[in-house]
Every structure is written in C-alpha cells, then in structure tokens.
Amino acid sequence: MHHELDRQLDQAGITRNEYSELLIRLLDYGVLCRDESQTEQLLYDRYVRIADQVEDYLALIGVRVQHDSRFNFVRLFPPGAAVPGLDDDERPFNNGMRVKLSQAEVATVLILRSLYDRALREGQLDEQGCVFVSIENIVIALRNLLKRTLPEKLTERRHLFGRLKQLRLIQLNQELSEESADLWIRIRPMIISYVSDEVLAAILSGTELVLDEADDEAAADELIATNPNSAADGPGVFDQE
C-alpha cells in the first residue's frame, strides 16, 4: 500500500513529507481557502494534484471532503455528518469531534448569511463569490433581525471576528478598533452552507429564534443547519488555532 502511494505521489511530483503536511493542515484547520494566504494557495494547489490520495486516506477515518473548484476551497466533514451533494451516512450517537459556538458567534453567523443572501439576489458578488459588508451593516442587521448587538468589549469583538476568520467565513485584513464602524469585511461563499434555508427564512420573516440557548447543542442545531457545513459542525471540529 505504501509502495503504491509513493508511486502515485512521485507521479504527481509530491513528496511523502508534502503529502503529510497537507493532511496535517487539513485535519488541524478543517478548511483550505486558496485566496486566504500564500500558504493556503500552495496547499490548495497541492491538494488539487493529489485529491484522490488525500480523500482515500481521510476515508479510512470516516472524514469526507467537499471541494468547491469554482471558489477554490476545501472543507472536511466529521464522521456521520451530512455533506452537500452526497448521501447522508448514519449519524453518530454523540458529539464526536464537533464543537459549540458562543451565542454571539451563532447570531453573527446567521446575520452574515442573511447579508450574503441579499447581496447574492442583488448580484453584488465579486469574482470569488464574496460579498463586502461593513461592521455597521452587521450591527444594523443584528438589531433589526435578531434584536441583538455585537459584544460591547473590544476584546470580545476581536475574538468574535477572529473566530469567524479562523472558520474561513470572512476575510478581515485590519484589526478591530473603537473606530471600526466603517471597517469592511469580506463574507466568503462558504457561509451559504453554514445556515439552512429554513433558518434563513425564519430570520427574514421575523420568526423569533431562541439564541439565549445557543450554547446548548440541541438549540444550536436548530439555529444552524445540522450538517457539516453548519457552524456547529464546521471546520472548527478540528481544533483550529
């Protein structure tokens, strides 16, 4: 088996160490976005060359892969989670590798999805399928749709947006400050699969969502699509840092 893998890697011009580096990065972060950094561009391009070999290895541990070649990102899905476009497997009996999001993170993800949907309908996407919105847009949408606001403390806001950047839901190239109302962020197309259409419809129709219980797994599953594209099951399951 190792001999055959080495042969395939050699044909692709990839060393065993480069193969291992790619796997470790994917398992650590759970996601690769080509436009995130030079490192992720390099690793994404490497993945494209040896996608079959990567997916064969991950299949052994029950992890599945979503590759969006249009917007150039790769995401991993924990065992038992549903993958868009693929048949559902049997769901696990417990939390598995999944992690929870805070109330503020859940609320912000929901609002990002609504803002992305509006821009999508208005044809305001860039070439990478991303949408630019200001922090002020997010604050207004949180207040109007969910009757909430961003965390008051600057450190908490930085942590919130840092987490969303870590999940590759947004790009934010400037640190938040007290004067960040006019700061713009870039919402990635990956946000579409983080929140179900049903939840989005509920938000837009004004249906009340019980975000006070968002730290509870069952409540979070109701608020965010219960599939590996959801924030509850998202790339953070692999303990990103």
C-alpha positions in Angstrom: 0.0 0.0 0.0 2.8 2.4 0.9 4.7 1.5 -2.2 1.6 2.3 -4.4 1.1 5.6 -2.6 4.7 6.6 -3.1 4.4 5.7 -6.8 1.3 7.9 -7.1 2.9 10.8 -5.2 6.0 10.6 -7.3 3.9 10.8 -10.5 2.3 13.9 -9.1 5.7 15.4 -8.1 4.7 15.4 -4.4 7.0 14.1 -1.6 5.7 12.0 1.3 6.5 14.9 3.6 4.5 17.3 1.5 1.6 14.8 1.5 1.8 14.6 5.3 2.0 18.3 5.6 -1.2 18.7 3.6 -3.1 16.1 5.6 -2.0 17.6 8.9 -3.0 21.0 7.9 -6.5 19.8 6.7 -7.1 17.9 9.9 -5.9 20.8 12.0 -7.8 23.6 10.3 -10.6 21.6 8.6 -10.6 24.0 5.7 -8.4 25.4 2.9 -9.2 28.6 1.0 -6.9 29.4 -1.8 -7.2 33.2 -1.5 -6.6 33.2 2.2 -2.8 33.3 2.1 0.2 32.1 0.1 0.5 29.1 2.4 -3.1 28.1 1.7 -2.7 28.8 -2.0 0.3 26.4 -2.0 -1.5 23.7 -0.1 -4.8 24.0 -2.1 -2.9 23.6 -5.3 -1.1 20.6 -3.9 -4.5 19.1 -2.9 -5.8 19.5 -6.4 -2.8 17.4 -7.7 -3.4 14.6 -5.2 -7.0 14.9 -4.3 -7.7 11.2 -4.7 -4.8 10.2 -2.4 -5.9 12.7 0.3 -9.5 11.6 0.2 -8.6 7.9 0.3 -6.6 8.4 3.5 -9.3 10.5 5.1 -12.0 8.0 4.1 -10.2 5.4 6.3 -11.1 7.5 9.4 -14.6 8.4 8.2 -13.8 12.0 7.2 -15.3 13.3 4.0 -14.2 16.2 1.8 -16.1 18.9 0.0 -14.1 20.5 -2.8 -15.5 23.7 -4.4 -13.4 24.1 -7.5 -15.3 27.3 -8.5 -14.5 29.2 -5.4 -11.3 27.2 -4.6 -11.9 25.9 -1.2 -11.8 22.5 0.5 -13.6 21.5 3.7 -13.5 18.4 5.8 -16.6 16.9 7.4 -16.6 14.8 10.6 -17.8 11.2 10.6 -21.6 10.9 10.4 -22.2 14.5 9.2 -24.1 15.2 6.0 -22.2 16.5 3.1 -23.9 18.7 0.4 -24.4 16.7 -2.7 -23.7 13.4 -1.1 -26.0 10.8 0.5 -26.3 11.0 4.3 -24.5 8.4 6.3 -25.7 7.2 9.7 -25.4 10.0 12.2 -23.1 9.5 15.2 -24.7 8.9 18.7 -22.7 11.7 20.3 -21.0 14.9 19.6 -18.0 13.3 18.1 -15.4 15.9 17.0 -18.0 18.8 16.9 -17.6 22.0 18.9 -20.1 24.6 20.0 -20.2 28.2 19.1 -21.0 31.0 21.5 -24.3 32.9 21.4 -22.6 35.9 19.8 -20.9 33.7 17.2 -24.2 31.9 16.3 -26.0 35.3 16.0 -23.3 36.8 13.8 -23.1 33.7 11.5 -26.9 34.0 11.0 -26.7 37.6 10.1 -23.7 37.1 7.8 -25.8 34.5 5.9 -28.7 37.0 5.6 -26.4 39.7 4.3 -24.8 37.4 1.8 -28.2 36.2 0.6 -29.3 39.8 0.0 -26.1 40.6 -1.9 -26.5 37.4 -3.9 -30.0 38.3 -5.0 -28.8 41.8 -6.0 -25.8 40.4 -7.9 -23.2 42.1 -5.7 -20.7 39.3 -5.6 -17.1 39.7 -6.6 -15.2 37.2 -8.9 -14.6 34.9 -6.0 -18.2 34.9 -4.9 -17.6 37.0 -1.9 -19.5 40.0 -0.5 -18.3 43.1 1.1 -20.2 44.5 4.1 -19.3 47.0 6.8 -19.3 46.3 10.5 -22.1 48.9 10.7 -24.1 46.8 8.3 -23.7 43.8 10.6 -24.7 45.9 13.7 -27.8 47.2 12.0 -28.8 43.7 10.7 -28.3 42.2 14.2 -30.5 44.8 15.8 -33.2 44.7 13.1 -33.4 40.9 12.6 -32.4 39.4 15.9 -32.8 42.3 18.4 -29.1 41.8 19.4 -25.9 43.7 19.1 -22.2 42.9 18.9 -20.3 42.4 22.2 -19.6 45.7 23.9 -16.0 45.0 24.8 -13.4 45.5 22.1 -11.5 42.3 23.1 -14.7 40.3 22.8 -15.4 41.7 19.3 -11.9 41.0 18.2 -12.3 37.4 19.4 -15.7 37.1 17.7 -14.4 38.2 14.3 -11.1 36.4 14.8 -13.1 33.2 15.2 -15.2 33.8 12.0 -11.9 34.5 10.2 -10.5 31.3 11.6 -13.5 29.4 10.3 -12.8 31.0 6.8 -16.3 32.6 6.8 -14.8 36.1 6.4 -11.7 37.9 5.5 -10.7 40.7 7.7 -7.3 42.4 7.0 -7.4 45.1 9.7 -7.7 44.7 13.4 -10.9 46.0 15.0 -10.6 49.2 17.0 -13.0 51.6 18.8 -13.4 53.4 15.4 -14.2 50.3 13.3 -17.9 51.1 12.4 -16.8 51.8 8.8 -14.5 48.8 8.6 -15.4 46.5 5.8 -15.2 42.7 5.8 -15.5 40.1 3.1 -18.0 37.3 3.5 -17.0 34.1 1.8 -19.4 32.0 -0.2 -18.9 29.2 2.3 -21.4 31.0 4.5 -24.3 29.7 2.3 -23.9 26.1 3.6 -23.5 27.1 7.2 -27.1 28.2 7.7 -30.1 26.3 6.4 -32.6 27.9 4.1 -35.3 27.2 6.6 -33.4 29.2 9.4 -32.7 32.0 6.9 -36.3 32.2 6.0 -37.2 32.3 9.7 -34.8 35.2 10.3 -36.2 37.2 7.3 -39.8 36.6 8.3 -39.2 37.8 11.8 -39.7 34.5 13.5 -38.2 34.5 17.0 -35.1 32.4 17.4 -34.1 31.4 20.9 -30.4 32.5 20.8 -30.2 32.5 24.6 -29.8 28.7 24.5 -27.4 28.7 21.6 -24.6 27.2 23.7 -26.7 24.1 24.2 -26.1 21.6 21.4 -29.7 20.9 20.6 -30.6 24.6 20.4 -27.6 25.4 18.2 -28.6 22.5 15.9 -32.0 24.2 15.5 -30.4 27.6 14.7 -27.7 26.5 12.4 -28.1 23.8 9.7 -27.3 20.4 11.3 -24.8 19.3 8.7 -21.0 19.6 8.5 -21.5 22.8 6.6 -23.0 24.3 9.7 -21.1 26.4 12.2 -22.0 23.8 14.8 -20.3 21.1 12.8 -17.9 23.3 10.9 -14.1 23.3 10.4 -13.5 24.1 14.0 -14.2 20.5 14.8 -10.5 20.0 14.2 -9.5 22.5 16.9 -8.2 25.3 14.7 -5.7 27.7 16.2 
